[in-house]
Amino acid sequence: MTPRGIDDGLVVARHRTAMVRHHLSQPMSLLVRTGVVRPGVSVFDYGCGQGDDLRGLIAAGVEASGWDPHFAPDAVIAPAEIVNLGFVLNVIEDERERSTALERAWTLAGRALVVSVMIAGAVPVDGLKPFRDGYLTSRGTFQKYYQQDELRKIVAHATGSEPVALAPGIFVAFRRPEDEQEFLLERRRGRRASTAAYASARPRASQSTAPVHERIQGPLEAIAAFALDRGRMPHADELPSEVHDRLAQERVGLSRAVATATDVIDEDAFHSAAASRREDLLVHQALNVLNRTRSASRPGASIVRDIRHHFGSQQQFAEQALEYLHALADPSRTAEAMVRSAGKGLGALDEDGRLVIDGDRVEQLEGVLRCYYGCAAFFVGELGQEYIARLDPVRRQVSLFRVEDRRSPFPIMTGSVTIDLKRQNVIMRDDRRVLARKADVYGLSARSRQRDEERKRRAAEGWADERVLIRL
Ligand SMILES: C[S@@+](CC[C@H](N)C(=O)[O-])C[C@H]1O[C@@H](n2cnc3c(N)ncnc32)[C@H](O)[C@@H]1O
């Protein structure tokens, strides 16, 4: 295959779009962070460019290979559990060839295909020459900028499955509903239960069980980690084979190991893990309904066990999740939750009654607000960068402001994404402005001192308010 597309007498130098990467690309790093890609999972990078993602994955012990028409034309095109089609479609000027690439990538994907493109609004297009449905750049390359929903539809059409938004311009399509459900639940989960409680309890084991503890320390840690993550004890098939091997070596049965672990797990931590898991499952189910997630009817065995354990039955679970949905439909209940949240120091209410909160604290919000935020995450996925979120239930909008150097007194806002839930629309802006840090958003108590600092800096630099501040 030729790396160049010859079109209307024009030669489009597609390969020139491939950059040297010193870190994993955004889609690959999102896959790693969400646990989709990890050692033991095979990856194929379709249109791998200079192959830097592959080198990074291989160095971390992931079985990875790739192909590229320019950089690796002789590489074997092989099926893998996860296939990445990263920033390839947007450099192809021929629409039919885009479809072929997408369809081919999907046939290779055993479990999931992740597709990323450049998104409209993320970079300025002034000075670029319009060409077909995109632009020609001064370097002789082609770039098409997609709308988020346009990409969703293309991926849905090619894969026959409704893809999940990972981030603006990045979708993942799963082949099996169970895999999608596992992924969604993990992503929607806010808090991770800590294993610290177990670590501190372990040395205080009673004398009579001490020898067993010592001999099966590894399995006990694995069991405790599961218990403090899920709020219940594991079944045999939920533990890795090394745990079983070690127990067999030590001639300790699984039920004895579980009973021993139960003795040393901190009870409060276990109950709080159970409460977190219950809420996570409810938020997950409410979002499944809201987002009409097709895979919802086919959760994996492990989620089914969680539901039975924490709710008794699927029906009771469904009824409780409905409660969340009713609360969402009632703006006063959302507003009350926002007031409670701000009262606890989780974000601040602005003068229009909107809740403004640091992105990494969103997961600590009450379930109903996490559902509200989750509706927006459904459209854009993750920003992969620090951000401030603003929830506006009256206008039914969620805005995410990307920030750089959040800890500085005057972080830089590098752009924003507004999700209009009523119109189901995503609006991206790439305006770079200085953000006046609001002490209460950042959880600082010295609010007036912060304001003073803002005033002084504005005076010193001669900033006009509107030019340098975003009104949070
Ligand atoms: C912007 S680069 C992305 C490279 C890599 N995936 C990354 O994220 O770093 C686009 C790559 O797509 C490759 N490409 C062009 N046409 C293609 C096609 N029809 N199928 C697969 N890859 C193609 C180009 O050779 C180029 O290396």
The ligand as a Gaussian input file, in Angstrom:
#p B3LYP/6-31G(d) Opt

LIG

0 1
 C       -1.277000      10.856000      12.842000
 S       -0.477000       9.361000      12.501000
 C       -0.869000       8.430000      13.912000
 C        0.128000       7.395000      14.252000
 C       -0.088000       6.663000      15.563000
 N       -1.312000       5.905000      15.578000
 C       -0.027000       7.622000      16.731000
 O       -1.068000       7.877000      17.355000
 O        1.059000       8.125000      17.029000
 C       -1.419000       8.661000      11.209000
 C       -0.820000       7.387000      10.631000
 O       -1.818000       6.748000       9.817000
 C       -1.146000       6.053000       8.804000
 N       -2.107000       5.745000       7.727000
 C       -2.416000       6.462000       6.638000
 N       -3.330000       5.840000       5.884000
 C       -3.628000       4.684000       6.542000
 C       -4.501000       3.579000       6.280000
 N       -5.278000       3.561000       5.213000
 N       -4.545000       2.575000       7.174000
 C       -3.780000       2.610000       8.279000
 N       -2.930000       3.603000       8.575000
 C       -2.853000       4.631000       7.715000
 C       -0.043000       7.013000       8.404000
 O        1.019000       6.342000       7.745000
 C        0.385000       7.603000       9.742000
 O        1.506000       6.936000      10.275000

